[in-house]
């Protein structure tokens, strides 16, 4: 019991330290370089802090079992020759391949969360913020986060890029941390444009269009590699900024309602009676 309490205390301390660091970095940057200067409501800020804790703890509690099962299944499915070929790759090549494969998985997991109505019920919460800022990155329903994260992890295991027997199997953790850190940046209220680098990496301008309220909400799905949106026909990045953010999908006002509402059965479609 004491060990569990000690681990919980360390986790809570790390979460607080990271939140303080993120706040110290992004709050001044958003004040000085913000694309829009609109105050976020206290309710939304409190909700985002709660989602920050939830999104930090849920992967540890929920993903450990399916990832362990996936690793065990992959050991029987993945050909030994493929595992051997992966092990023979230079470390840098293995990291690069894992990064690209994971990003493709996350891209399609994200895109499906827009295109499949039952997944959109969970993902709509992430689009409900009407004022972009760094903590909007954490505003994610646990189901949505788990589905998207699994879409990025499954191909890594099935292709032998991550498994207990594969050197460098810590790559999923490292890539997830990099993706999370970049997520705070691309959600931030920053008017920076990075010129030619915008062909190579996602930016706040790129991701802000994904959060625009109407016309372009189904564009710019990539988390770090915009080339994926170019390849799959979903890229959009003009020189100006969106005029409005958010979604027309109604969201409950309370935190509990936001978490529970997508779990309720979807209402039956209306029928025309004569």
Long-range contacts (C-beta under 8 A, 24 or more apart in sequence): 11-57, 11-60, 15-52, 15-53, 15-56, 19-49, 19-52, 22-134, 22-135, 22-184, 26-133, 26-134, 26-184, 26-188, 29-188, 29-190, 30-133, 30-134, 30-188, 30-189, 30-190, 33-190, 33-191, 33-192, 34-189, 34-190, 34-191, 35-132, 35-189, 35-190, 35-191, 35-204, 35-205, 35-208, 35-241, 36-131, 36-132, 36-189, 36-241, 38-131, 39-131, 40-129, 40-131, 40-133, 43-253, 44-129, 44-131, 45-135, 47-139, 47-255, 47-258, 48-135, 48-136, 48-138, 48-139, 49-135, 50-255, 51-138, 51-139, 51-140, 52-135, 52-138, 54-138, 54-142, 55-138, 55-140, 55-142, 55-145, 58-142, 58-145, 58-146, 59-145, 59-146, 59-149, 59-176, 62-142, 62-146, 63-146, 63-149, 63-150, 63-153, 66-150, 67-153, 67-157, 67-172, 70-153, 70-154, 70-157, 71-157, 71-162, 71-163, 71-164, 74-157, 74-158, 74-160, 74-163, 75-163, 75-164, 75-165, 77-158, 78-157, 78-158, 78-159, 78-160, 78-163, 82-159, 82-160, 83-160, 83-163, 83-165, 83-166, 85-160, 86-159, 86-160, 86-161, 86-166, 87-166, 87-167, 91-168, 94-161, 94-168, 94-171, 95-168, 95-171, 97-161, 98-156, 98-161, 98-162, 98-168, 98-171, 98-172, 98-175, 99-175, 100-225, 101-155, 101-156, 101-159, 101-161, 102-152, 102-153, 102-155, 102-156, 102-172, 102-175, 102-179, 103-152, 103-222, 103-223, 103-224, 103-225, 103-228, 104-155, 104-228, 105-151, 105-152, 105-153, 105-154, 105-155, 105-156, 106-148, 106-149, 106-151, 106-152, 106-179, 106-222, 106-223, 107-221, 107-222, 107-223, 107-225, 107-228, 107-229, 107-232, 108-151, 109-147, 109-148, 109-149, 109-150, 109-151, 109-152, 110-148, 110-151, 110-221, 110-222, 110-223, 111-221, 111-232, 111-234, 112-151, 113-144, 113-147, 113-148, 114-217, 114-218, 114-221, 115-218, 117-266, 118-266, 119-144, 119-147, 120-249, 121-262, 121-266, 122-147, 122-262, 124-247, 124-249, 124-251, 124-262, 125-251, 125-258, 125-262, 127-211, 127-217, 127-246, 127-247, 127-249, 128-246, 128-247, 128-249, 128-251, 128-258, 129-211, 129-245, 129-246, 130-244, 130-245, 130-246, 131-189, 131-245, 132-187, 132-188, 132-189, 132-204, 132-208, 132-211, 132-245, 133-187, 133-188, 133-189, 134-184, 134-185, 134-187, 134-188, 134-189, 135-184, 135-187, 136-187, 136-211, 137-180, 137-183, 137-184, 137-186, 137-187, 141-258, 141-259, 141-262, 142-259, 143-262, 143-263, 149-176, 152-176, 152-179, 178-224, 179-223, 179-224, 182-223, 182-224, 183-223, 186-223, 187-211, 191-241, 193-239, 198-226, 198-237, 199-226, 199-227, 200-225, 200-226, 200-227, 201-225, 201-226, 202-226, 205-237, 205-241, 206-237, 208-241, 208-242, 208-245, 209-236, 209-237, 209-238, 209-242, 211-242, 211-245, 211-246, 212-242, 212-243, 212-244, 212-245, 213-242, 213-244, 213-245, 213-246, 213-247, 213-248, 214-244, 214-248, 216-242, 217-247
